[in-house]
């Protein structure tokens, strides 16, 4: 594909007659190759693809989206009349690429918004991510995913540190939590 595709998963909306997990195909933002990842109070998972030629793992925009989602959900939960409450540690963002699949989760600890970026500042952040981190991970477009994972985690630690963020490598036999101190990963029970 030459564009992203995505899905939103949610719980049934109370009083709607819905049952089971709600699965919705996401549309692309008009005039772009990016998915419009709208989030609602019943959303618990967002999944999207990255096509070849862009990031083989999460982008800075994905991290910002996930952080904004956690902050928004925490604010939603703080309003007594808002229901249902959103379990922060159940929210996930997944990316599927031809090089591997990854999932972001949040451990439910301290909620802290990332800094507000100006458009220029965010463009600079993306350029640094690409030039100073990801360019080290491939030869002629062939990515060494162990290096990608390490550089991604280094970038997050240095430039977009989000307390409680967890990265998982999604494999056919299960999910493996990976970190800078454990790049092999620990299989989730």
C-alpha positions in Angstrom: 0.0 0.0 0.0 1.0 3.6 -0.4 -1.1 4.8 2.5 -1.8 3.9 6.1 -4.8 1.9 7.2 -6.3 1.6 10.6 -8.9 0.2 13.0 -10.4 1.4 16.2 -11.7 -1.2 18.8 -14.1 -0.2 21.5 -16.5 -1.5 24.0 -20.3 -1.4 23.3 -21.8 2.0 24.1 -24.2 1.7 27.0 -27.9 1.8 25.9 -27.0 1.4 22.2 -27.9 -2.2 21.9 -24.4 -3.0 20.7 -22.7 -6.2 21.9 -19.2 -7.4 21.8 -16.1 -5.5 20.7 -16.8 -2.7 18.3 -14.5 -2.7 15.3 -14.3 0.3 13.0 -12.2 0.9 9.9 -10.6 4.3 10.1 -10.6 6.7 7.2 -7.5 8.6 5.9 -7.2 12.3 6.7 -8.3 14.1 3.6 -5.4 14.8 1.2 -2.9 12.7 3.1 -1.6 9.1 3.5 -2.3 9.2 7.2 -5.1 7.6 9.2 -7.5 9.8 11.1 -7.3 8.2 14.5 -10.3 9.7 16.3 -10.7 8.4 19.9 -13.9 8.1 21.9 -14.6 7.2 25.5 -15.3 3.6 24.6 -12.1 3.2 22.5 -9.5 0.8 24.0 -7.3 0.0 21.0 -6.1 1.7 17.9 -4.2 -0.2 15.2 -2.6 1.2 12.1 -0.1 0.3 9.4 3.0 2.0 8.2 3.7 1.4 4.6 7.2 0.7 3.3 9.2 3.9 3.0 8.1 5.4 6.3 9.0 4.4 9.8 9.3 0.6 10.4 8.1 1.2 14.0 6.2 4.0 15.8 6.7 7.6 14.7 7.0 10.6 16.9 3.4 11.5 15.9 2.3 8.1 17.2 3.9 8.7 20.5 2.3 12.1 20.8 -1.1 10.7 19.9 -0.7 7.9 22.5 0.4 10.5 25.2 -2.5 12.8 24.3 -4.9 9.8 24.5 -3.7 8.9 28.0 -3.9 12.5 29.2 -7.4 12.9 27.7 -8.6 9.6 29.3 -7.2 10.6 32.6 -9.0 14.0 32.4 -12.2 12.2 31.3 -11.9 9.9 34.4 -11.5 12.9 36.7 -15.0 14.2 35.9 -17.4 12.3 38.2 -20.3 12.3 35.8 -18.3 10.8 32.9 -19.0 7.1 32.5 -17.7 4.6 31.8 -14.4 5.2 33.4 -11.4 4.4 31.1 -8.9 1.9 32.5 -5.7 3.6 31.4 -3.6 0.4 31.6 -5.9 -1.2 29.0 -5.3 1.4 26.2 -3.1 0.2 23.4 -1.7 1.5 20.1 -0.4 -1.0 17.6 1.6 -0.5 14.4 1.9 -3.1 11.7 4.8 -2.9 9.3 6.4 -5.3 6.8 9.4 -5.4 9.2 7.4 -6.3 12.3 4.5 -5.4 14.6 4.6 -3.4 17.8 2.3 -2.4 20.5 2.4 0.5 23.0 0.8 0.3 26.4 0.7 2.3 29.5 1.3 1.0 33.0 -1.3 3.3 34.6 1.3 5.2 36.6 1.9 8.9 36.7 0.1 10.7 33.8 2.2 13.5 32.4 1.6 15.4 29.1 4.5 15.7 26.7 5.5 19.3 25.9 3.4 21.2 23.4 5.4 21.2 20.1 5.1 24.0 17.6 4.8 22.8 14.0 8.4 23.7 13.4 9.5 22.1 16.6 7.7 18.9 15.7 9.2 18.9 12.2 12.6 19.2 13.8 11.9 16.3 16.1 10.9 14.1 13.2 14.0 15.1 11.3 16.2 14.3 14.3 14.4 10.9 14.7 15.0 10.0 11.1 18.6 11.4 10.7 20.1 10.8 14.2 18.3 7.5 15.1 16.7 5.6 12.3 19.3 6.2 9.6 21.7 4.1 11.7 19.4 1.1 11.4 19.3 0.2 7.7 21.4 -0.4 4.6 19.7 0.4 1.3 16.2 0.4 3.0 16.8 -3.0 4.7 16.2 -2.5 8.4 18.0 -4.3 11.2 15.0 -4.4 13.5 17.1 -5.0 16.6 18.8 -1.7 15.9 15.5 -0.1 15.1 14.1 -1.1 18.4 17.2 0.1 20.3 17.2 3.5 18.5 13.5 3.9 18.9 13.8 3.3 22.7 16.8 5.6 22.9 14.9 8.3 21.0 11.9 8.0 23.3 14.1 8.1 26.4 16.0 11.2 25.2 13.4 13.2 23.3 9.9 12.1 24.2 10.2 10.5 27.6 6.7 9.3 28.7 6.5 7.9 32.2 4.8 4.5 32.2 5.2 3.8 28.4 5.8 0.2 27.5 6.8 -1.2 24.1 6.0 -4.7 23.0 7.2 -6.7 20.0 4.2 -8.6 18.7 5.0 -12.1 17.5 2.9 -15.1 16.5 3.7 -16.8 19.8 2.8 -13.8 22.0 3.9 -10.3 23.0 7.4 -9.5 24.3 8.0 -6.4 26.4 11.2 -4.8 25.3 13.3 -2.0 26.9 16.8 -0.6 26.6 17.8 -2.9 29.4 16.1 -6.0 27.9 16.2 -5.8 24.1 15.5 -9.6 23.8 12.2 -9.0 25.6 10.2 -10.7 28.2 7.2 -12.7 27.0 3.9 -11.6 28.6 2.0 -14.2 30.5 
